[in-house]
Amino acid sequence: MKLNRLLLIFSFGVLPFVHSCRSPESDDKLKSKIEEALIDNQGIAVDVEEGNVTLNGQLGSDSLKQVVEEKTKAAGGEDVKSIHNNIMVNLPEPEDAREKYHEIVEGAVDSTITRDVNRVLEDFPTITAQVKEGIIIVTGNIEKTRMDSLKKRLEHIKPKGIDMKGVTSR
């Protein structure tokens, strides 16, 4: 009787531990399911360890990153304990957008540059800018410590030129 009781207690003590341990084979199956679900998303690496899924790679937008995570959840179901989404979002260069726009509306590049400049200036409320023939003309007042950041972000737009003569620093 005592032996049966001991076996019963041992079974209940070990059974949850055995159930929670995942074999590498079950992780491999889960990885295969997820990779199959993500077949349309080239360049995404999937790693699975004890039901914890890690996604690595690069995509062009936050919405695509979210779609990949949702596909992972759906494919793995209850076998997925957690998802670590390390996918980097690389937005297309503004120059690419300008070139495509230029092909469609020949010579109308300034509006695309203006759009990109306005996005940059959201972080610099004391600065204004105009775009004329691909050149960004900047005016306003800015702290010296932020001047380099402004200039680098405007250069990233890749205009024909940047005129910062109208900017004073404090």
VMD Tcl script that builds the backbone (N, CA, C; Angstrom):
set m [mol new atoms 510]
animate dup $m
set s [atomselect $m all]
$s set {name element resname resid chain x y z} {
  {N N MET 1 A 0.818 -1.186 0.000}
  {CA C MET 1 A 0.000 0.000 0.000}
  {C C MET 1 A 0.870 1.261 0.000}
  {N N LYS 2 A 1.892 1.254 0.872}
  {CA C LYS 2 A 2.792 2.397 0.923}
  {C C LYS 2 A 3.546 2.556 -0.397}
  {N N LEU 3 A 3.905 1.449 -1.002}
  {CA C LEU 3 A 4.617 1.493 -2.277}
  {C C LEU 3 A 3.736 2.112 -3.372}
  {N N ASN 4 A 2.467 1.708 -3.391}
  {CA C ASN 4 A 1.543 2.287 -4.372}
  {C C ASN 4 A 1.395 3.792 -4.158}
  {N N ARG 5 A 1.277 4.185 -2.911}
  {CA C ARG 5 A 1.146 5.600 -2.584}
  {C C ARG 5 A 2.391 6.374 -3.012}
  {N N LEU 6 A 3.552 5.779 -2.729}
  {CA C LEU 6 A 4.806 6.418 -3.111}
  {C C LEU 6 A 4.901 6.570 -4.628}
  {N N LEU 7 A 4.506 5.545 -5.366}
  {CA C LEU 7 A 4.512 5.610 -6.825}
  {C C LEU 7 A 3.533 6.665 -7.332}
  {N N LEU 8 A 2.375 6.742 -6.695}
  {CA C LEU 8 A 1.376 7.732 -7.081}
  {C C LEU 8 A 1.896 9.142 -6.848}
  {N N ILE 9 A 2.494 9.392 -5.698}
  {CA C ILE 9 A 3.050 10.716 -5.391}
  {C C ILE 9 A 4.181 11.043 -6.355}
  {N N PHE 10 A 5.035 10.055 -6.612}
  {CA C PHE 10 A 6.141 10.253 -7.540}
  {C C PHE 10 A 5.616 10.586 -8.939}
  {N N SER 11 A 4.571 9.893 -9.376}
  {CA C SER 11 A 3.998 10.133 -10.699}
  {C C SER 11 A 3.472 11.548 -10.832}
  {N N PHE 12 A 2.739 11.982 -9.794}
  {CA C PHE 12 A 2.197 13.340 -9.852}
  {C C PHE 12 A 3.290 14.395 -9.762}
  {N N GLY 13 A 4.379 14.090 -9.110}
  {CA C GLY 13 A 5.495 15.034 -8.997}
  {C C GLY 13 A 6.310 15.120 -10.268}
  {N N VAL 14 A 6.480 14.022 -10.962}
  {CA C VAL 14 A 7.322 13.967 -12.148}
  {C C VAL 14 A 6.528 14.279 -13.415}
  {N N LEU 15 A 5.255 13.902 -13.454}
  {CA C LEU 15 A 4.448 14.064 -14.660}
  {C C LEU 15 A 4.410 15.503 -15.167}
  {N N PRO 16 A 4.144 16.503 -14.329}
  {CA C PRO 16 A 4.161 17.879 -14.856}
  {C C PRO 16 A 5.529 18.284 -15.392}
  {N N PHE 17 A 6.590 17.824 -14.740}
  {CA C PHE 17 A 7.940 18.162 -15.198}
  {C C PHE 17 A 8.207 17.552 -16.565}
  {N N VAL 18 A 7.835 16.302 -16.753}
  {CA C VAL 18 A 8.050 15.618 -18.020}
  {C C VAL 18 A 7.219 16.291 -19.108}
  {N N HIS 19 A 5.981 16.671 -18.778}
  {CA C HIS 19 A 5.111 17.318 -19.750}
  {C C HIS 19 A 5.652 18.683 -20.169}
  {N N SER 20 A 6.248 19.417 -19.214}
  {CA C SER 20 A 6.737 20.758 -19.542}
  {C C SER 20 A 8.041 20.734 -20.335}
  {N N CYS 21 A 8.780 19.657 -20.265}
  {CA C CYS 21 A 10.016 19.549 -21.042}
  {C C CYS 21 A 9.658 19.221 -22.484}
  {N N ARG 22 A 10.148 19.998 -23.378}
  {CA C ARG 22 A 9.866 19.783 -24.789}
  {C C ARG 22 A 11.069 19.109 -25.418}
  {N N SER 23 A 10.790 18.210 -26.272}
  {CA C SER 23 A 11.889 17.551 -26.967}
  {C C SER 23 A 12.319 18.425 -28.132}
  {N N PRO 24 A 13.591 18.287 -28.526}
  {CA C PRO 24 A 14.046 19.025 -29.713}
  {C C PRO 24 A 13.206 18.692 -30.937}
  {N N GLU 25 A 12.662 17.470 -30.961}
  {CA C GLU 25 A 11.840 17.060 -32.099}
  {C C GLU 25 A 10.562 17.895 -32.174}
  {N N SER 26 A 9.908 18.155 -31.026}
  {CA C SER 26 A 8.686 18.955 -31.052}
  {C C SER 26 A 9.007 20.405 -31.416}
  {N N ASP 27 A 10.163 20.916 -30.999}
  {CA C ASP 27 A 10.585 22.257 -31.401}
  {C C ASP 27 A 10.842 22.312 -32.906}
  {N N ASP 28 A 11.435 21.250 -33.441}
  {CA C ASP 28 A 11.692 21.194 -34.888}
  {C C ASP 28 A 10.384 21.186 -35.672}
  {N N LYS 29 A 9.391 20.459 -35.169}
  {CA C LYS 29 A 8.088 20.429 -35.846}
  {C C LYS 29 A 7.433 21.804 -35.807}
  {N N LEU 30 A 7.503 22.466 -34.650}
  {CA C LEU 30 A 6.934 23.799 -34.516}
  {C C LEU 30 A 7.632 24.774 -35.450}
  {N N LYS 31 A 8.963 24.685 -35.511}
  {CA C LYS 31 A 9.740 25.548 -36.404}
  {C C LYS 31 A 9.319 25.332 -37.857}
  {N N SER 32 A 9.142 24.075 -38.254}
  {CA C SER 32 A 8.727 23.764 -39.636}
  {C C SER 32 A 7.351 24.350 -39.941}
  {N N LYS 33 A 6.421 24.241 -38.999}
  {CA C LYS 33 A 5.084 24.810 -39.201}
  {C C LYS 33 A 5.158 26.319 -39.420}
  {N N ILE 34 A 5.940 26.977 -38.587}
  {CA C ILE 34 A 6.048 28.439 -38.671}
  {C C ILE 34 A 6.732 28.850 -39.966}
  {N N GLU 35 A 7.827 28.178 -40.315}
  {CA C GLU 35 A 8.530 28.507 -41.558}
  {C C GLU 35 A 7.624 28.308 -42.773}
  {N N GLU 36 A 6.790 27.293 -42.724}
  {CA C GLU 36 A 5.851 27.065 -43.831}
  {C C GLU 36 A 4.832 28.208 -43.907}
  {N N ALA 37 A 4.379 28.678 -42.753}
  {CA C ALA 37 A 3.417 29.781 -42.731}
  {C C ALA 37 A 4.045 31.090 -43.207}
  {N N LEU 38 A 5.363 31.206 -43.042}
  {CA C LEU 38 A 6.074 32.437 -43.410}
  {C C LEU 38 A 6.787 32.325 -44.752}
  {N N ILE 39 A 6.410 31.364 -45.553}
  {CA C ILE 39 A 7.102 31.117 -46.823}
  {C C ILE 39 A 7.095 32.348 -47.732}
  {N N ASP 40 A 6.054 33.189 -47.623}
  {CA C ASP 40 A 5.974 34.408 -48.444}
  {C C ASP 40 A 6.879 35.516 -47.932}
  {N N ASN 41 A 7.384 35.381 -46.722}
  {CA C ASN 41 A 8.223 36.417 -46.109}
  {C C ASN 41 A 9.675 35.960 -46.116}
  {N N GLN 42 A 10.324 36.102 -47.257}
  {CA C GLN 42 A 11.717 35.685 -47.410}
  {C C GLN 42 A 12.619 36.474 -46.476}
  {N N GLY 43 A 13.651 35.846 -45.981}
  {CA C GLY 43 A 14.645 36.526 -45.157}
  {C C GLY 43 A 14.306 36.556 -43.678}
  {N N ILE 44 A 13.245 35.879 -43.266}
  {CA C ILE 44 A 12.901 35.826 -41.853}
  {C C ILE 44 A 13.405 34.502 -41.296}
  {N N ALA 45 A 14.275 34.594 -40.287}
  {CA C ALA 45 A 14.826 33.398 -39.643}
  {C C ALA 45 A 13.980 33.067 -38.415}
  {N N VAL 46 A 13.690 31.785 -38.250}
  {CA C VAL 46 A 12.874 31.315 -37.133}
  {C C VAL 46 A 13.724 30.389 -36.278}
  {N N ASP 47 A 13.777 30.679 -34.986}
  {CA C ASP 47 A 14.442 29.798 -34.030}
  {C C ASP 47 A 13.425 29.418 -32.969}
  {N N VAL 48 A 13.429 28.151 -32.558}
  {CA C VAL 48 A 12.500 27.692 -31.527}
  {C C VAL 48 A 13.287 26.923 -30.478}
  {N N GLU 49 A 13.086 27.303 -29.232}
  {CA C GLU 49 A 13.716 26.592 -28.128}
  {C C GLU 49 A 12.701 26.471 -27.004}
  {N N GLU 50 A 12.314 25.226 -26.716}
  {CA C GLU 50 A 11.334 24.924 -25.680}
  {C C GLU 50 A 10.031 25.710 -25.874}
  {N N GLY 51 A 9.612 25.842 -27.121}
  {CA C GLY 51 A 8.354 26.520 -27.423}
  {C C GLY 51 A 8.453 28.030 -27.509}
  {N N ASN 52 A 9.624 28.585 -27.219}
  {CA C ASN 52 A 9.847 30.029 -27.324}
  {C C ASN 52 A 10.384 30.329 -28.718}
  {N N VAL 53 A 9.653 31.150 -29.454}
  {CA C VAL 53 A 9.978 31.434 -30.851}
  {C C VAL 53 A 10.693 32.778 -30.947}
  {N N THR 54 A 11.787 32.807 -31.688}
  {CA C THR 54 A 12.509 34.046 -31.958}
  {C C THR 54 A 12.508 34.279 -33.461}
  {N N LEU 55 A 12.072 35.483 -33.846}
  {CA C LEU 55 A 12.038 35.874 -35.263}
  {C C LEU 55 A 13.116 36.916 -35.508}
  {N N ASN 56 A 13.922 36.712 -36.533}
  {CA C ASN 56 A 14.971 37.656 -36.909}
  {C C ASN 56 A 14.892 37.919 -38.406}
  {N N GLY 57 A 15.328 39.108 -38.800}
  {CA C GLY 57 A 15.350 39.454 -40.212}
  {C C GLY 57 A 15.029 40.917 -40.414}
  {N N GLN 58 A 14.712 41.279 -41.641}
  {CA C GLN 58 A 14.405 42.668 -41.985}
  {C C GLN 58 A 13.193 42.715 -42.887}
  {N N LEU 59 A 12.337 43.694 -42.621}
  {CA C LEU 59 A 11.156 43.931 -43.450}
  {C C LEU 59 A 11.030 45.422 -43.717}
  {N N GLY 60 A 10.166 45.771 -44.661}
  {CA C GLY 60 A 10.034 47.157 -45.078}
  {C C GLY 60 A 9.028 47.983 -44.310}
  {N N SER 61 A 8.250 47.369 -43.393}
  {CA C SER 61 A 7.270 48.168 -42.658}
  {C C SER 61 A 6.891 47.501 -41.340}
  {N N ASP 62 A 6.366 48.325 -40.426}
  {CA C ASP 62 A 5.886 47.809 -39.151}
  {C C ASP 62 A 4.686 46.888 -39.350}
  {N N SER 63 A 3.850 47.202 -40.332}
  {CA C SER 63 A 2.666 46.366 -40.564}
  {C C SER 63 A 3.074 44.962 -41.020}
  {N N LEU 64 A 4.104 44.854 -41.863}
  {CA C LEU 64 A 4.591 43.531 -42.270}
  {C C LEU 64 A 5.169 42.772 -41.075}
  {N N LYS 65 A 5.866 43.482 -40.210}
  {CA C LYS 65 A 6.422 42.866 -39.002}
  {C C LYS 65 A 5.291 42.279 -38.152}
  {N N GLN 66 A 4.197 43.017 -38.014}
  {CA C GLN 66 A 3.050 42.562 -37.237}
  {C C GLN 66 A 2.380 41.362 -37.900}
  {N N VAL 67 A 2.281 41.379 -39.233}
  {CA C VAL 67 A 1.679 40.264 -39.966}
  {C C VAL 67 A 2.487 38.990 -39.733}
  {N N VAL 68 A 3.803 39.102 -39.758}
  {CA C VAL 68 A 4.666 37.933 -39.541}
  {C C VAL 68 A 4.434 37.369 -38.137}
  {N N GLU 69 A 4.312 38.244 -37.156}
  {CA C GLU 69 A 4.064 37.774 -35.782}
  {C C GLU 69 A 2.703 37.081 -35.680}
  {N N GLU 70 A 1.693 37.629 -36.317}
  {CA C GLU 70 A 0.359 37.020 -36.296}
  {C C GLU 70 A 0.356 35.664 -36.989}
  {N N LYS 71 A 1.069 35.557 -38.115}
  {CA C LYS 71 A 1.174 34.272 -38.815}
  {C C LYS 71 A 1.870 33.237 -37.929}
  {N N THR 72 A 2.884 33.706 -37.181}
  {CA C THR 72 A 3.619 32.813 -36.283}
  {C C THR 72 A 2.699 32.273 -35.197}
  {N N LYS 73 A 1.913 33.161 -34.594}
  {CA C LYS 73 A 0.961 32.738 -33.551}
  {C C LYS 73 A -0.039 31.738 -34.110}
  {N N ALA 74 A -0.581 32.036 -35.280}
  {CA C ALA 74 A -1.590 31.164 -35.880}
  {C C ALA 74 A -1.012 29.792 -36.235}
  {N N ALA 75 A 0.188 29.774 -36.772}
  {CA C ALA 75 A 0.801 28.509 -37.198}
  {C C ALA 75 A 1.185 27.639 -36.002}
  {N N GLY 76 A 1.666 28.279 -34.944}
  {CA C GLY 76 A 2.140 27.520 -33.793}
  {C C GLY 76 A 1.060 27.148 -32.812}
  {N N GLY 77 A 0.007 27.944 -32.775}
  {CA C GLY 77 A -1.091 27.659 -31.854}
  {C C GLY 77 A -0.637 27.597 -30.410}
  {N N GLU 78 A -1.123 26.599 -29.696}
  {CA C GLU 78 A -0.823 26.456 -28.268}
  {C C GLU 78 A 0.609 26.006 -27.998}
  {N N ASP 79 A 1.292 25.534 -29.032}
  {CA C ASP 79 A 2.674 25.084 -28.850}
  {C C ASP 79 A 3.637 26.256 -28.645}
  {N N VAL 80 A 3.203 27.474 -28.997}
  {CA C VAL 80 A 4.054 28.651 -28.849}
  {C C VAL 80 A 3.882 29.211 -27.438}
  {N N LYS 81 A 4.985 29.211 -26.680}
  {CA C LYS 81 A 4.952 29.796 -25.329}
  {C C LYS 81 A 5.108 31.310 -25.400}
  {N N SER 82 A 6.040 31.756 -26.230}
  {CA C SER 82 A 6.276 33.198 -26.380}
  {C C SER 82 A 6.897 33.462 -27.742}
  {N N ILE 83 A 6.765 34.729 -28.177}
  {CA C ILE 83 A 7.365 35.143 -29.448}
  {C C ILE 83 A 8.241 36.352 -29.180}
  {N N HIS 84 A 9.498 36.258 -29.577}
  {CA C HIS 84 A 10.443 37.365 -29.481}
  {C C HIS 84 A 10.652 37.877 -30.904}
  {N N ASN 85 A 9.997 38.989 -31.211}
  {CA C ASN 85 A 10.023 39.523 -32.576}
  {C C ASN 85 A 11.166 40.521 -32.704}
  {N N ASN 86 A 12.312 40.056 -33.175}
  {CA C ASN 86 A 13.509 40.895 -33.349}
  {C C ASN 86 A 13.651 41.410 -34.774}
  {N N ILE 87 A 12.583 41.384 -35.543}
  {CA C ILE 87 A 12.637 41.820 -36.935}
  {C C ILE 87 A 12.882 43.323 -36.982}
  {N N MET 88 A 13.847 43.723 -37.784}
  {CA C MET 88 A 14.178 45.136 -37.956}
  {C C MET 88 A 13.355 45.694 -39.118}
  {N N VAL 89 A 12.859 46.910 -38.928}
  {CA C VAL 89 A 12.089 47.568 -39.985}
  {C C VAL 89 A 13.007 48.565 -40.674}
  {N N ASN 90 A 13.231 48.357 -41.952}
  {CA C ASN 90 A 14.057 49.253 -42.764}
  {C C ASN 90 A 13.147 49.940 -43.757}
  {N N LEU 91 A 12.845 51.195 -43.479}
  {CA C LEU 91 A 11.995 51.949 -44.383}
  {C C LEU 91 A 12.771 52.272 -45.646}
  {N N PRO 92 A 12.104 52.323 -46.775}
  {CA C PRO 92 A 12.809 52.650 -48.018}
  {C C PRO 92 A 13.385 54.060 -47.951}
  {N N GLU 93 A 14.506 54.232 -48.586}
  {CA C GLU 93 A 15.154 55.536 -48.639}
  {C C GLU 93 A 14.235 56.550 -49.312}
  {N N PRO 94 A 14.182 57.774 -48.794}
  {CA C PRO 94 A 13.370 58.800 -49.452}
  {C C PRO 94 A 13.769 58.997 -50.908}
  {N N GLU 95 A 15.040 58.793 -51.232}
  {CA C GLU 95 A 15.510 58.955 -52.603}
  {C C GLU 95 A 14.777 58.009 -53.547}
  {N N ASP 96 A 14.528 56.769 -53.071}
  {CA C ASP 96 A 13.806 55.812 -53.899}
  {C C ASP 96 A 12.417 56.336 -54.235}
  {N N ALA 97 A 11.744 56.890 -53.232}
  {CA C ALA 97 A 10.406 57.432 -53.460}
  {C C ALA 97 A 10.470 58.596 -54.443}
  {N N ARG 98 A 11.474 59.438 -54.286}
  {CA C ARG 98 A 11.623 60.592 -55.178}
  {C C ARG 98 A 11.843 60.145 -56.616}
  {N N GLU 99 A 12.694 59.113 -56.798}
  {CA C GLU 99 A 12.974 58.630 -58.144}
  {C C GLU 99 A 11.717 58.069 -58.794}
  {N N LYS 100 A 10.928 57.314 -58.047}
  {CA C LYS 100 A 9.696 56.754 -58.595}
  {C C LYS 100 A 8.725 57.876 -58.930}
  {N N TYR 101 A 8.636 58.844 -58.043}
  {CA C TYR 101 A 7.730 59.969 -58.271}
  {C C TYR 101 A 8.179 60.765 -59.495}
  {N N HIS 102 A 9.479 60.942 -59.624}
  {CA C HIS 102 A 10.047 61.686 -60.742}
  {C C HIS 102 A 9.726 61.004 -62.081}
  {N N GLU 103 A 9.732 59.663 -62.062}
  {CA C GLU 103 A 9.396 58.937 -63.283}
  {C C GLU 103 A 7.947 59.189 -63.692}
  {N N ILE 104 A 7.066 59.299 -62.714}
  {CA C ILE 104 A 5.640 59.483 -63.000}
  {C C ILE 104 A 5.349 60.924 -63.395}
  {N N VAL 105 A 5.838 61.877 -62.595}
  {CA C VAL 105 A 5.579 63.293 -62.846}
  {C C VAL 105 A 6.927 63.961 -63.044}
  {N N GLU 106 A 7.350 64.032 -64.278}
  {CA C GLU 106 A 8.676 64.535 -64.597}
  {C C GLU 106 A 8.891 65.947 -64.058}
  {N N GLY 107 A 9.988 66.143 -63.331}
  {CA C GLY 107 A 10.360 67.458 -62.821}
  {C C GLY 107 A 9.634 67.887 -61.553}
  {N N ALA 108 A 8.758 67.081 -61.000}
  {CA C ALA 108 A 7.989 67.477 -59.816}
  {C C ALA 108 A 8.552 66.843 -58.546}
  {N N VAL 109 A 9.864 66.838 -58.400}
  {CA C VAL 109 A 10.524 66.192 -57.274}
  {C C VAL 109 A 10.383 67.015 -55.995}
  {N N ASP 110 A 10.252 68.335 -56.107}
  {CA C ASP 110 A 10.204 69.196 -54.930}
  {C C ASP 110 A 9.112 68.807 -53.946}
  {N N SER 111 A 7.958 68.369 -54.429}
  {CA C SER 111 A 6.874 68.022 -53.510}
  {C C SER 111 A 7.227 66.792 -52.670}
  {N N THR 112 A 7.955 65.855 -53.241}
  {CA C THR 112 A 8.384 64.678 -52.489}
  {C C THR 112 A 9.421 65.069 -51.446}
  {N N ILE 113 A 10.368 65.921 -51.821}
  {CA C ILE 113 A 11.370 66.389 -50.867}
  {C C ILE 113 A 10.684 67.177 -49.756}
  {N N THR 114 A 9.719 68.025 -50.111}
  {CA C THR 114 A 8.992 68.811 -49.110}
  {C C THR 114 A 8.305 67.899 -48.106}
  {N N ARG 115 A 7.694 66.833 -48.593}
  {CA C ARG 115 A 7.053 65.866 -47.696}
  {C C ARG 115 A 8.069 65.289 -46.707}
  {N N ASP 116 A 9.237 64.880 -47.209}
  {CA C ASP 116 A 10.266 64.302 -46.347}
  {C C ASP 116 A 10.814 65.336 -45.363}
  {N N VAL 117 A 11.004 66.574 -45.821}
  {CA C VAL 117 A 11.493 67.652 -44.948}
  {C C VAL 117 A 10.483 67.914 -43.830}
  {N N ASN 118 A 9.206 67.939 -44.172}
  {CA C ASN 118 A 8.172 68.176 -43.158}
  {C C ASN 118 A 8.176 67.096 -42.087}
  {N N ARG 119 A 8.456 65.872 -42.470}
  {CA C ARG 119 A 8.561 64.785 -41.486}
  {C C ARG 119 A 9.740 65.025 -40.546}
  {N N VAL 120 A 10.851 65.459 -41.098}
  {CA C VAL 120 A 12.034 65.740 -40.267}
  {C C VAL 120 A 11.746 66.897 -39.316}
  {N N LEU 121 A 11.107 67.956 -39.832}
  {CA C LEU 121 A 10.888 69.163 -39.041}
  {C C LEU 121 A 9.867 68.981 -37.919}
  {N N GLU 122 A 9.152 67.871 -37.906}
  {CA C GLU 122 A 8.247 67.589 -36.787}
  {C C GLU 122 A 9.015 67.545 -35.475}
  {N N ASP 123 A 10.276 67.131 -35.523}
  {CA C ASP 123 A 11.113 67.054 -34.326}
  {C C ASP 123 A 11.875 68.348 -34.054}
  {N N PHE 124 A 11.725 69.341 -34.918}
  {CA C PHE 124 A 12.419 70.621 -34.786}
  {C C PHE 124 A 11.408 71.762 -34.965}
  {N N PRO 125 A 10.578 72.024 -33.944}
  {CA C PRO 125 A 9.479 72.986 -34.109}
  {C C PRO 125 A 9.912 74.434 -34.339}
  {N N THR 126 A 11.155 74.789 -34.030}
  {CA C THR 126 A 11.616 76.170 -34.209}
  {C C THR 126 A 12.253 76.394 -35.576}
  {N N ILE 127 A 12.200 75.384 -36.437}
  {CA C ILE 127 A 12.834 75.450 -37.761}
  {C C ILE 127 A 11.748 75.372 -38.845}
  {N N THR 128 A 11.933 76.160 -39.889}
  {CA C THR 128 A 11.069 76.075 -41.072}
  {C C THR 128 A 11.955 75.863 -42.292}
  {N N ALA 129 A 11.350 75.387 -43.375}
  {CA C ALA 129 A 12.134 75.138 -44.583}
  {C C ALA 129 A 11.253 75.244 -45.821}
  {N N GLN 130 A 11.908 75.592 -46.923}
  {CA C GLN 130 A 11.287 75.611 -48.236}
  {C C GLN 130 A 12.150 74.775 -49.162}
  {N N VAL 131 A 11.535 74.247 -50.197}
  {CA C VAL 131 A 12.288 73.478 -51.183}
  {C C VAL 131 A 12.106 74.150 -52.539}
  {N N LYS 132 A 13.235 74.474 -53.155}
  {CA C LYS 132 A 13.216 75.082 -54.488}
  {C C LYS 132 A 14.232 74.366 -55.364}
  {N N GLU 133 A 13.734 73.777 -56.431}
  {CA C GLU 133 A 14.568 73.073 -57.398}
  {C C GLU 133 A 15.497 72.049 -56.740}
  {N N GLY 134 A 14.950 71.319 -55.778}
  {CA C GLY 134 A 15.708 70.254 -55.119}
  {C C GLY 134 A 16.618 70.717 -54.006}
  {N N ILE 135 A 16.635 72.018 -53.702}
  {CA C ILE 135 A 17.488 72.551 -52.636}
  {C C ILE 135 A 16.609 72.907 -51.443}
  {N N ILE 136 A 17.024 72.452 -50.251}
  {CA C ILE 136 A 16.291 72.744 -49.022}
  {C C ILE 136 A 16.854 74.032 -48.429}
  {N N ILE 137 A 15.992 75.043 -48.242}
  {CA C ILE 137 A 16.391 76.326 -47.661}
  {C C ILE 137 A 15.803 76.378 -46.252}
  {N N VAL 138 A 16.691 76.358 -45.252}
  {CA C VAL 138 A 16.289 76.220 -43.857}
  {C C VAL 138 A 16.444 77.545 -43.124}
  {N N THR 139 A 15.454 77.877 -42.280}
  {CA C THR 139 A 15.521 79.077 -41.444}
  {C C THR 139 A 15.016 78.738 -40.044}
  {N N GLY 140 A 15.419 79.559 -39.084}
  {CA C GLY 140 A 14.944 79.375 -37.718}
  {C C GLY 140 A 16.070 79.409 -36.708}
  {N N ASN 141 A 15.741 79.040 -35.485}
  {CA C ASN 141 A 16.672 79.084 -34.372}
  {C C ASN 141 A 16.691 77.704 -33.717}
  {N N ILE 142 A 17.897 77.216 -33.410}
  {CA C ILE 142 A 18.032 75.862 -32.861}
  {C C ILE 142 A 19.199 75.821 -31.889}
  {N N GLU 143 A 19.147 74.901 -30.951}
  {CA C GLU 143 A 20.257 74.709 -30.022}
  {C C GLU 143 A 21.452 74.135 -30.786}
  {N N LYS 144 A 22.647 74.549 -30.384}
  {CA C LYS 144 A 23.866 74.074 -31.063}
  {C C LYS 144 A 23.956 72.557 -31.053}
  {N N THR 145 A 23.547 71.952 -29.935}
  {CA C THR 145 A 23.671 70.498 -29.803}
  {C C THR 145 A 22.769 69.740 -30.772}
  {N N ARG 146 A 21.727 70.380 -31.276}
  {CA C ARG 146 A 20.787 69.707 -32.182}
  {C C ARG 146 A 21.062 70.026 -33.650}
  {N N MET 147 A 21.971 70.949 -33.902}
  {CA C MET 147 A 22.263 71.385 -35.266}
  {C C MET 147 A 22.760 70.226 -36.131}
  {N N ASP 148 A 23.707 69.432 -35.621}
  {CA C ASP 148 A 24.244 68.307 -36.399}
  {C C ASP 148 A 23.159 67.270 -36.713}
  {N N SER 149 A 22.312 67.020 -35.735}
  {CA C SER 149 A 21.225 66.061 -35.939}
  {C C SER 149 A 20.298 66.527 -37.059}
  {N N LEU 150 A 19.940 67.797 -37.052}
  {CA C LEU 150 A 19.084 68.358 -38.097}
  {C C LEU 150 A 19.745 68.200 -39.469}
  {N N LYS 151 A 21.005 68.591 -39.544}
  {CA C LYS 151 A 21.716 68.546 -40.819}
  {C C LYS 151 A 21.816 67.110 -41.356}
  {N N LYS 152 A 22.135 66.164 -40.485}
  {CA C LYS 152 A 22.253 64.763 -40.911}
  {C C LYS 152 A 20.920 64.219 -41.416}
  {N N ARG 153 A 19.853 64.566 -40.712}
  {CA C ARG 153 A 18.537 64.074 -41.122}
  {C C ARG 153 A 18.102 64.689 -42.455}
  {N N LEU 154 A 18.448 65.946 -42.673}
  {CA C LEU 154 A 18.125 66.574 -43.959}
  {C C LEU 154 A 18.993 65.986 -45.075}
  {N N GLU 155 A 20.257 65.709 -44.778}
  {CA C GLU 155 A 21.139 65.092 -45.775}
  {C C GLU 155 A 20.646 63.700 -46.160}
  {N N HIS 156 A 20.026 62.999 -45.206}
  {CA C HIS 156 A 19.503 61.656 -45.461}
  {C C HIS 156 A 18.420 61.681 -46.552}
  {N N ILE 157 A 17.757 62.809 -46.713}
  {CA C ILE 157 A 16.740 62.961 -47.754}
  {C C ILE 157 A 17.397 62.993 -49.134}
  {N N LYS 158 A 18.663 63.355 -49.164}
  {CA C LYS 158 A 19.462 63.416 -50.390}
  {C C LYS 158 A 18.930 64.455 -51.398}
  {N N PRO 159 A 18.826 65.715 -50.936}
  {CA C PRO 159 A 18.432 66.771 -51.867}
  {C C PRO 159 A 19.635 67.176 -52.725}
  {N N LYS 160 A 19.410 68.071 -53.683}
  {CA C LYS 160 A 20.526 68.600 -54.477}
  {C C LYS 160 A 21.453 69.416 -53.587}
  {N N GLY 161 A 20.878 70.073 -52.598}
  {CA C GLY 161 A 21.685 70.885 -51.690}
  {C C GLY 161 A 20.876 71.302 -50.473}
  {N N ILE 162 A 21.604 71.806 -49.450}
  {CA C ILE 162 A 20.958 72.304 -48.234}
  {C C ILE 162 A 21.549 73.674 -47.937}
  {N N ASP 163 A 20.700 74.674 -47.828}
  {CA C ASP 163 A 21.128 76.034 -47.488}
  {C C ASP 163 A 20.675 76.304 -46.054}
  {N N MET 164 A 21.639 76.338 -45.127}
  {CA C MET 164 A 21.334 76.557 -43.719}
  {C C MET 164 A 21.803 77.930 -43.244}
  {N N LYS 165 A 21.998 78.857 -44.174}
  {CA C LYS 165 A 22.460 80.192 -43.812}
  {C C LYS 165 A 21.466 80.933 -42.925}
  {N N GLY 166 A 20.183 80.604 -43.049}
  {CA C GLY 166 A 19.155 81.276 -42.269}
  {C C GLY 166 A 18.932 80.680 -40.893}
  {N N VAL 167 A 19.773 79.742 -40.474}
  {CA C VAL 167 A 19.617 79.101 -39.163}
  {C C VAL 167 A 20.609 79.712 -38.179}
  {N N THR 168 A 20.077 80.136 -37.034}
  {CA C THR 168 A 20.954 80.611 -35.958}
  {C C THR 168 A 20.913 79.609 -34.836}
  {N N SER 169 A 22.036 79.494 -34.133}
  {CA C SER 169 A 22.095 78.534 -33.029}
  {C C SER 169 A 22.299 79.270 -31.715}
  {N N ARG 170 A 21.761 78.703 -30.700}
  {CA C ARG 170 A 21.856 79.314 -29.368}
  {C C ARG 170 A 22.629 78.424 -28.440}
}
mol reanalyze $m
mol bondsrecalc $m
mol representation Tube
mol addrep $m
